[in-house]
Amino acid sequence: MTQQRLEPLPTDWSRALAVVAHPDDLEYGAAAAVAEWTDGGREVVYLLATRGEAGIDSLPPAECAPLREREQRASAAVVGVRTVEFLDHRDGVIEYGTALRRDIAAAIRRHRPELVVTLNHRDTWGGVAWNTPDHRAVGRATLDAVADAGNRWIFPELTEQGLQPWGGVRWSAVAGSDRPTHAVDATAGFERSVQSLLEHRTYIEALTEQAPEKYCRSFLEGMVGAAADRFGGRPAVTFEVFSH
């Protein structure tokens, strides 16, 4: 069965907000797109629900959190992202609900993006591997918070705090989806995406016995290469895009 060709992700925007659960979530595939966007003069802000404090078995959360925050900030800087914010929900036990939606809606109102990016919100990765509760909760809450951010009567306390409604989000783009519709050429940003993932060295060294650079390069080559047949032979970062 022939797969449908992927469309180029729209570029007529100036601000994006990327919302994920953990440090490294954006680096596992989306960073080459971020590099392409910032190269074009667009502003991208990262919002992380946690500091990834439960991600390394050998490090207690109190030690792990500041280390992973430092690695995330360094990782973001590699691809031109200057602003990284953390919501401080607890890693591993993020709950989907109004508190999470409110936090994300507040960030959308504050940063006023035209594009919102998040990670796979579905139960599985392509029906092969089970997705984590944190990814599912944050992805779904982000998609819901786009509408929340534009409605003054949902979370009216945000308006009282000076965060006026923002209905200017034109697209939500879900990275890591098994139902992609659009893509961004990864050619120019690929080497920086490898370096961006490599900044999470402590996490990667705990995750695999492979040499960190070999691991990062191999993983990302596989990801962007898998989309080439559907994107004119070019390596690409894929997204499932919802219009608003």
Buried (B, 14 or more C-beta within 10 A) or exposed (E): EEEEEBEEBBEEBEBBBBBBBBBBBBBBBBBBBBBBBBEEEBBBBBBBBBBBBBBBEEBEBEEBBEBBBEBBBBBBEBBBBEEBBBBEBBBBEBEBEBEBBBBBBBBBBBBBBBBBBBBBBBEEBEEEEEBBBBBBBBBBBBBBBBBBBBEEEBBEEBEEEEBEBBBBBBBBBBBBBEEBBBBBBBEEBBBBBBBBBBBBBBBBBBBEEEEBBEBBBEBBBEBBEEBBEBBEEBBBBBBBBBEB
